[in-house]
Amino acid sequence: MAMNNPLAAVLSHIQNCERVGRTETIVRPGSKIVKNVLDILNNERMIGETELLEDKRGNSLKVYLIGKINKCGVISPRFSVKKDSFERFEKQYLPAEDFGVIIVLTSQGMMTHKQAKEKGIGGRLLAYCY
């Protein structure tokens, strides 16, 4: 199976597992970007802890689900956004103001759109979750 966007595959798998009511799932591959996105979702209290399961095939991540995700996905293409133009994308990807997060890749690392607004920096939109 060719996997063009591993992050999209992981987020759709997590969303499907949330829908059927699972409490944990294993996602592959366990790349740095996937791990960072899952850590941000953990900090935002949308998923539980993640554990790295090392194997010889690119590693896996065990994700504990807490039933808080309604929808999540990647933003493709990865739009560039300036520090004062997040509002347009919030309206496009999130259902309501201050409900959910957009994950942004910035020069200071990966963070939520709220943190990027506080720091006054822009970046590239990566994913959304609510």
C-alpha positions as CSV (number, residue, x, y, z in Angstrom):
1,M,0.0,0.0,0.0
2,A,1.5,3.3,-1.1
3,M,1.2,6.0,1.6
4,N,1.5,9.5,0.2
5,N,0.6,11.3,3.4
6,P,1.3,9.4,6.6
7,L,-0.1,12.1,8.8
8,A,-3.5,12.0,6.9
9,A,-3.6,8.2,7.3
10,V,-2.9,8.4,11.1
11,L,-5.5,11.2,11.7
12,S,-8.2,9.4,9.7
13,H,-7.4,6.1,11.5
14,I,-7.8,7.9,14.9
15,Q,-11.0,9.5,13.8
16,N,-12.4,6.1,12.7
17,C,-11.4,4.5,16.0
18,E,-13.1,7.3,17.9
19,R,-16.3,6.8,16.0
20,V,-16.5,3.1,16.8
21,G,-15.7,3.7,20.4
22,R,-12.2,2.2,20.8
23,T,-10.1,3.2,23.8
24,E,-6.8,2.6,22.2
25,T,-5.2,2.1,18.8
26,I,-1.9,1.5,17.2
27,V,-0.8,3.8,14.4
28,R,2.0,3.4,11.9
29,P,4.4,4.9,11.0
30,G,5.7,6.6,14.1
31,S,7.5,9.6,12.5
32,K,8.6,12.8,14.2
33,I,5.8,14.9,12.6
34,V,3.1,12.3,13.6
35,K,4.5,12.2,17.2
36,N,4.6,16.0,17.5
37,V,1.0,16.3,16.2
38,L,-0.2,13.6,18.7
39,D,1.7,15.4,21.5
40,I,-0.1,18.7,20.7
41,L,-3.5,16.8,20.7
42,N,-2.6,15.3,24.0
43,N,-1.7,18.8,25.5
44,E,-5.1,20.0,24.2
45,R,-6.8,17.1,26.0
46,M,-8.2,15.6,22.8
47,I,-6.4,12.3,23.1
48,G,-4.7,10.4,25.9
49,E,-1.1,9.5,26.2
50,T,1.0,8.1,23.3
51,E,3.6,5.3,23.6
52,L,6.4,4.6,21.1
53,L,6.5,0.9,20.2
54,E,9.8,0.2,18.6
55,D,10.1,-2.4,15.8
56,K,12.3,-2.8,12.8
57,R,9.8,-1.4,10.4
58,G,9.5,2.4,11.1
59,N,8.1,2.1,14.6
60,S,4.5,2.4,15.8
61,L,2.7,4.6,18.2
62,K,0.1,3.3,20.7
63,V,-2.5,6.0,21.2
64,Y,-5.0,6.1,24.1
65,L,-8.4,7.6,23.0
66,I,-10.7,9.5,25.4
67,G,-13.6,10.1,23.0
68,K,-13.1,13.9,22.5
69,I,-12.5,14.0,18.8
70,N,-15.4,14.9,16.5
71,K,-13.3,15.5,13.3
72,C,-9.7,15.8,12.4
73,G,-7.6,15.9,9.3
74,V,-4.7,17.4,7.4
75,I,-4.8,20.7,5.6
76,S,-3.6,20.2,2.1
77,P,-1.9,22.0,0.5
78,R,0.0,23.4,3.5
79,F,-1.1,27.0,3.2
80,S,1.3,29.7,4.4
81,V,-0.3,32.0,6.9
82,K,0.8,35.3,8.3
83,K,0.6,36.2,12.0
84,D,-2.5,38.3,11.6
85,S,-4.5,36.2,9.1
86,F,-5.4,33.1,11.1
87,E,-9.0,34.1,11.4
88,R,-9.8,33.2,7.8
89,F,-8.6,29.7,8.2
90,E,-10.3,29.3,11.6
91,K,-13.6,30.1,9.9
92,Q,-12.8,27.6,7.2
93,Y,-11.6,24.6,9.2
94,L,-13.1,25.0,12.7
95,P,-16.9,24.9,13.5
96,A,-16.9,27.8,16.0
97,E,-14.6,30.4,17.6
98,D,-12.3,28.9,20.3
99,F,-13.5,25.4,19.5
100,G,-10.8,23.1,18.3
101,V,-7.2,23.7,17.1
102,I,-5.3,24.2,13.9
103,I,-1.8,22.9,14.1
104,V,0.8,25.2,12.6
105,L,4.4,24.5,11.5
106,T,6.4,27.6,12.4
107,S,10.1,28.6,12.6
108,Q,9.9,28.0,16.3
109,G,8.5,24.5,15.9
110,M,5.0,22.9,15.8
111,M,2.3,24.6,17.8
112,T,-1.4,25.4,17.9
113,H,-2.8,28.5,16.1
114,K,-3.6,30.0,19.5
115,Q,0.1,29.8,20.6
116,A,1.3,31.2,17.2
117,K,-1.1,34.1,17.6
118,E,0.2,34.8,21.1
119,K,3.8,34.7,19.9
120,G,3.0,36.8,16.9
121,I,4.4,34.4,14.3
122,G,3.0,32.8,11.1
123,G,3.8,29.5,9.5
124,R,2.4,26.7,7.5
125,L,-1.0,25.1,8.3
126,L,-0.6,21.3,9.0
127,A,-3.8,19.9,10.5
128,Y,-7.0,20.7,12.3
129,C,-8.9,18.9,15.1
130,Y,-12.1,19.6,17.0
